């Protein structure tokens, strides 16, 4: 069985959560590791995803430690979607306020 790993990056502008894990993760850049296995017996080369991990760097007392959190493509897309939606909401709200507007 032939395996391959690919790495991509994701940026979260707000703290976020991942299904199955307690607590929030801080905003920032994260590495995503995807493992796939080659499907045998086909006339063309294709791979099936076997695992998706989010690489999380420790903070505070856990600084210097790195954890690979098993997640799903779906959960990761949902978290990124929530982050993007929060950014769009905030940018629309800020754009609606004029600099001269009295907020009191």
N, C-alpha and C positions, 0 to 999 in steps of 0.2 A: 504494500500500500504506500503510495507516494503522498506526502504531506507538504503543504506550503504555508507560510505565514506572511501576512502583509500588515504593514503599519500605516496608519493614517493619523491625522491630528484633528482635534475638535477644540473649539474655544467657547467657553461658557462665560458670558458677561455678568451673570448673576449667580449666587449660590444655588445649588440644585440638589435634588435627591434622585436616587436610583432605587427602583423596586427591589425589595428583598434586603436592603441595607438600612440600618438605623442612621439617623442624623443627616445633616446637610454636608455637602462637599463645597469647598470654596470656589468662587469664580476663578477662571484661569484657563491655561492651555493644558490639554490632556492628550495622551497618546492612546490610540485604540489598536489593539492587536487582534487580528482575525486569523484563526486557524482553519484550514480547509484540507479535505482529502480528495485525491483524484478518484473519479469513478472509473472502474475497470470495465472492459468488455464493450466499450462504445467505439464507433468509428471516428469519433472526434474527441478532442481533449476537453474535459469539463471537470469542475470541482464542486464539492458540496461543503458548505460551512459546517464546521463541527463545534466551534466555540468562538465567542466574542468576549474580549477582556478590556476593561478600562484600567489604565495604569494610574494609580493614585499615590502621590508622594506624601509622606507623613509630615505633620506640622507639630510645633511645640515639642513635647517630650518624645514624640515619634519622628522628629526631624532626622533625615538620612535614611529612613526606612521607605521601601516601596512595596506596594501591594497591587497585585493583579486581581481586580474584582470581576468575577464571572458575571456577565450580563447577557442580554439578548439584543439583537439588532433592533427589534421593535421597541424595547425599553429605552435604548439609547436615542432612537429617533424621537420618541415621546419627550424625553428630557431636553433634547435640542430644540424641539418644537415649542415647548413651554418657554424656554429661554428666549427664543426668537420672538414669540408672541409678547412676552414681557417687554422686550426692547421696542417693539412696534408701538405698544400701548404707551410707553413712556415717551417715545419720540413724538407721538401725536399730541400728547398732553402738553409737553414743553413747547411745541410749535404753536399751540393755540394761545399761549400767553404772550402778550406783548411786553417788552421791557419796561414800558411806562406804567403798566397796570399796577394799581395799589392793591396789595394782597391782604391788607388788614380789614 
